[in-house]
Amino acid sequence: MGEAPRVSTPRAVLVCNQGWHLEAPSGANRLGSDVARALAAEGAEVHYLCVSPAGPYDQPVESEGVQVWRHPPAPAKAKGWARLQHHLRESERLARCIYGQTRIDLVYGHTPLQYAGALRPLRARKRPRLAYAVHSPYALEMRYNDEAHEPRSWMRAVRQGMFRLIERQVLQKSDFVHGFSAYTGKCLRELYGPRLCAGYEAWPAWADLEHFQPRHDFDLANFLGGPPLEPGERVFFTLRRLQPRMGLENLIEAAARLAQEGHKFRLLIGGSGPLRSALEDQAALHDLRARVRFLGRLDDADIPRLYTAADCFILPTRGLECFGLIVLEAWACGTPVIATPVGAIPELFDDPEWRGWLTRDASAEALTERMRAFLQEPPASSPEPYRERSRLWDKNKRLGELLERLKRA
């Protein structure tokens, strides 16, 4: 048998993403930033194109060995096609600046608009290798957002067509397309057909086990600014963008039912988003002010501490969960996770020993049943089983594997 082909780090790389993680923490931004930093550590010249409200906009700023280029967000009044065109135009402008300074060997997209804009100046002759990471199918993500905020209309149908067109184009142009789950590949094939998506590869994401680990230097009552926990009171925690597909309405309904049954618990909800006022109203309607607390956007340093302080993390998603990075982060901090069997989530609970942590479906009733069982008979308090489970997705292993594949893109 011949030797495996040798691969080398690209000399210069352009990574396109929604934001730089240190400025805009999110799962997708964390993964894209991790790749950029890792390539820079291997000696590549790495440019990172993203959107930011802060600037500067005409020159890069070095961060952790990466040249971070930012373009401004779309004006608040820009909607639909105007908003899309802003992102495409600004990304193209920055990409032209980068291509004018250095010869890029690999363009690696993590979000369709910035990536599509960066592809515009390229010509077929001597173009760089092109790779695209699908965190969540763009057309499906936008469909969920549209359905939640406006009735069906011809304008919505046209907008959906634009989303599909952009996503189809970046898939067609890319030499290597991957996502972080088998579920994502299934969604893409249903959207665009098996032929276009025949080369899709699933490469599981990772957790930084040095950042996400049990943190006991934290006073939860002081952080909340409220009374200390009652004896026997359990803490549930969730961290989500406050939007419809996350299932937070069902989680609050489950909390209301548990409170009516007399269970002692608190539910901490971290994150921001368009549903915050509606969710707060729902909690108030059920008289859950003493039980449910909205924490808003959290500092990155506080997230591992809140995972550790919680007795259980809840993932109540009801649609389009394309990996479940947050599950790994909670496990890495030694915290058990109750999750709905939605999207790619079951891929993380594939071991029979762990399937019992999944609810039977994404309903409020199913969440209530599983949370009640936890309150009535909580598991052993040792963090080690969960920490050990998270090691299957250790950043050092999983990121290293993906980097080797990228080098062959």
Salt bridges, closest charged atoms under 4 A:
GLU23 OE2 - ARG70 NH2 2.22
ASP34 OD1 - ARG37 NH2 2.72
ASP34 OD1 - LYS395 NZ 3.59
GLU42 OE1 - LYS407 NZ 2.83
GLU45 OE2 - HIS47 NE2 2.73
ASP58 OD1 - ARG93 NH1 3.34
GLU64 OE1 - ARG37 NH1 2.85
GLU90 OE1 - ARG93 NH2 2.87
GLU92 OE2 - ARG96 NH2 2.88
GLU92 OE1 - ARG120 NH1 3.38
ASP105 OD2 - ARG11 NE 4.00
GLU141 OE2 - ARG245 NE 3.16
ASP146 OD2 - ARG159 NE 3.30
GLU150 OE2 - ARG159 NH2 2.56
ASP175 OD1 - ARG127 NH2 3.00
GLU190 OE2 - LYS186 NZ 2.87
GLU201 OE2 - ARG405 NH2 2.86
ASP208 OD2 - LYS395 NZ 3.84
ASP217 OD1 - ARG305 NE 3.59
GLU230 OE1 - LYS264 NZ 3.94
GLU233 OE2 - ARG266 NE 2.99
GLU233 OE2 - ARG291 NH1 3.36
GLU249 OE2 - ARG318 NH2 3.83
GLU253 OE2 - ARG257 NE 3.33
GLU253 OE1 - HIS286 NE2 3.27
GLU261 OE1 - HIS263 NE2 3.09
GLU261 OE2 - ARG372 NH2 2.67
GLU280 OE2 - ARG276 NE 2.92
ASP287 OD1 - ARG289 NH1 3.64
ASP300 OD1 - ARG30 NH2 2.96
ASP300 OD2 - HIS211 NE2 3.55
ASP302 OD1 - ARG305 NH1 3.56
ASP311 OD1 - ARG234 NH1 3.33
GLU321 OE1 - ARG240 NH1 2.88
GLU329 OE2 - ARG30 NE 3.63
ASP350 OD1 - ARG389 NH2 3.12
ASP361 OD2 - ARG360 NH1 2.96
GLU365 OE2 - ARG257 NH2 3.29
GLU369 OE2 - ARG360 NH2 2.90
GLU388 OE1 - ARG391 NH1 2.59
GLU401 OE2 - LYS397 NZ 2.99
GLU401 OE1 - ARG398 NH1 3.97
GLU404 OE2 - LYS407 NZ 3.04
